[in-house]
């Protein structure tokens, strides 16, 4: 484990938390204990920590807001590094190119772009999480994805080196990217956005938020992680991607419950962690949902949420 002298030498901007409850670090608000959690607020902080962990072969995982995670009730046997939310002062704008820190909330990214009269990324409105997490999962909505407007990312690799990777080398696909199969951590990202009108984009953002509120719960009041499963990939070039929620609803899962966890009544692809829920409740409920769709349609759903720990 980590040398106590290293922990004592860390900058005061890094919060060191022993035996941290992971229920405080994900939007489901469930999960067991991790032996050590380090909250990093600056790019320099995360560089210092990751270089040490990598050089000493210490098992670790980096998280952002935890809005796409399900952490096991038995906890984690590794160091957790939390890249904490930054502020808009870290945003740099050069004409139509905007560079933002990976830990910036998507909601703040959208608002800052609108205030700067930059391109239409309102499709990201209402999606929880950070810019870094969104890039890793190529998040999007309404037929658009964050990878569409990305130029490049600055990362720290497994050897502790910082370098840039161009969009063309990130292997973007539906809800996936290069980052799903590597250990690189995104530090910053640059986007090319066309000039637009602030009032027009503000109105569009409000319309999208209103539309999402009709089917998507506020995860701060109803603990969840958004869509549990990915949409169905087309079986031919002529077909469009099909919503997993439709298959789930047709399979009758809206009445499903497991322990204190239940399927959201307005969206069959969302699980709500009711008071007293456990990660096991959520996991086994998702398994029942997946089995129901396979039984009715012979389709195997793929999880969009990431499982951490043993299930």
Helices and strands as residue ranges (DSSP letters): H 4-9, E 15-21, G 22-24, E 33-40, H 43-55, E 60-63, E 69-71, E 76-83, G 88-90, E 92-94, E 97-101, H 106-115, G 122-124, H 131-136, E 140-141, E 144-145, G 146-148, E 150-156, E 162-166, G 167-169, G 178-181, E 185-192, H 198-213, H 244-250, G 253-255, E 257-258, E 261-263, E 271-273, H 279-297, E 306-308
